Amino acid sequence: MADVDKRYQVFVSSTFRDLIEERKEVMQALLELDCIPSGMELFQAADEDQWTLIKRVIDDCDYYMVIVAGRYGSIGSGGLSYTEMEYRYATEQGKPVVSFLHEAPSSLTAEHTELEPEGREKLAAFRKLCEMKMVKYWNGPSALGSVVSRSIIKVIKDRPAVGWIRGSAVTSDEANREILRLRQLIDKLEAKVRGSATSRPEGAEALLQDGDMIPTEAIVKVVSLKNAYQTQSIFADAQVAWDDIWNKISPRLIEEISESDLEDAVDEVFSHVLWSTTTKNDTFKDRKIKSITSSKDAFHKIKVQLVALGLIMRGDKKRTVSDAQNYWKLTPYGETKMMSALAMRRAAKNSAQT
């Protein structure tokens, strides 16, 4: 089972007529990252009602980015350009902000620059304001698209936002809150693990681990014996030995694997370990079992346990711009634990030599 497919909405702010090609490159880069771009293409005239709409769209966005070249832009009623007004509003709302500034605005043609001294002064002041937060520099449309791709990937990783998911992918508010809590817990635990990856984390001896049974939840997919076309997924409480989980999935993690591959490995453990006992359960006597997998909540709890025990950490595999998955690998401590549990040993030699 894979993670819920999430999309992030990004507000793209800039002047327009001088940056048409640049905006096309940026929109394409965002779409390739499975992001939802929003910006002035949605708006028409600039008036007070339009400004209300702009603010509402910014409120709905997860991230804000501004592109600044040689033009300051059309001025609003307060004496600031609409681009600067959007920037200031986004920062006031606490949106993660990334600025992309042209590295050599003096090289731009006259039609793409501010001709009046007042406009040039306001543009210079706005650039300085942008440079107070995360800023990247670019020179040319294609270069801008590449810089945007790398920057958005980093800001999404560093500052995860709520995002958007399909309504059909939502389970329940309670389950989603629990998954979010577990993800936040993983982030905290991972930071500790990276600092002491070669030894068991402090306090780990109090956690369920080697030799313990893990209380969890499985999803049993069944077909009615009375009606072969009637398929049903049943949630069932279960217990799985931690040793079964670790011995099965740790060899997969010698090389970095994606989160969906890690979840598949956990599902294999559930199927292998729970199949025999589940088929004997009276609950399923009139049903044919098709598959046994972990529930989403169970998978995330097992993942938290692996991080908390100092056995796995996020990988650093280079990904394509459209790959938003996390990758996981063994910590040095995890590698030692795996070798200790699974490496084949030579039989002891008879000490009595004749």
Steps between C-alpha positions, in 0.01 A plus 500: 500500500630843411468828681200719423580698186534862612522818293637833621360830375762767421418868443722647226538877529677727248454776250344356186580644157878492548501147645262305275759238398640477851153436645443223244821329612405534865147369445640200312753430774228508766272272299786250459530501880126422523441842654199721430617843373284805574557861401397800297372283218194461725448874533389774266479868596684626808249655739395466863270202430778335303743554791254319728504207256879503484527482879252212511702304242823562695323378816412174322857444376762293683802692369570842349768593249584832336698561179674837476678627188523860372145628553338610827146458367165676511436707812211440738311758705759492780795597278645147484496273196258209508798264492640654820154509658464127433846432644432696817160336548645148456772565759246648742294181469804286580519333159833337408648755256767458231623794289662461159695812405658568160873500563578774246200732452726768348551269200130498412366698204339838562147369441550254785635750755375796702573823316394746770727566803212444744425158349866398514525607865189303597628195311838518677327527838275204418799286403663578834177402676493167313863431591407497869341154448585195287622626162639344182647672194439423134587623151275380217169309486641145484742569788209636704297182445789286625559720808129494585487118482791453740381772738140381527612142569718629785237729653237221488745270680604762756154645562231239424159660445143371516460459124201364309388141449217340308181467702491128419841457667391640836429239766386688807596820678614300802721268293653792308580684823663187637711452185608866512593462868707190420678676213590790726624254760719332236658836413593557865627148552698507176687810613611314812592188306728688261700625796557154648449262209770252606345407835158432645321827585472600862183361657444243223518215751150599615353449152348186352770323297690167480289214633188713546161469335374815331126575534382621162218502245465308175273543200361164387354504149247220461252362250171351616473126429128548446551781249834491319449852372465654845840628620549660840789651697488426873715670764629246753708540816815292486841444658823461305837405646750783471767249396283397202464863394869583536640179348276537195544867418858580612670329200286714269646813662866425426441722198265797523139416425195717450229533763258304281756215473544505878123475541491208256763323712291549815195367314696186408576443869132535589395259225765241592458515877123546532372281219485172695333640813260717302373214285417309818305794647125434514440852371623390159358147483246597231745715307801439280797716595660677202765708678621617841675836524582759764263788555636847425505576873682174578767567237573847632527369859748233390698765312507717813624200701783439252609863522461514880721190538768669289480234225401707195531857379401698193721444200661761278435337163479747212148501358327627191303821539171306490602255776365633830549179702721463804786249475626289792819314584666326794696702750849367581344363819225338295759335274675356807169369638410341167838327465477372855155354438534363148865439407585128474754373754743215475435196714721485810798267456551214740764620747625143556748435223616142439 
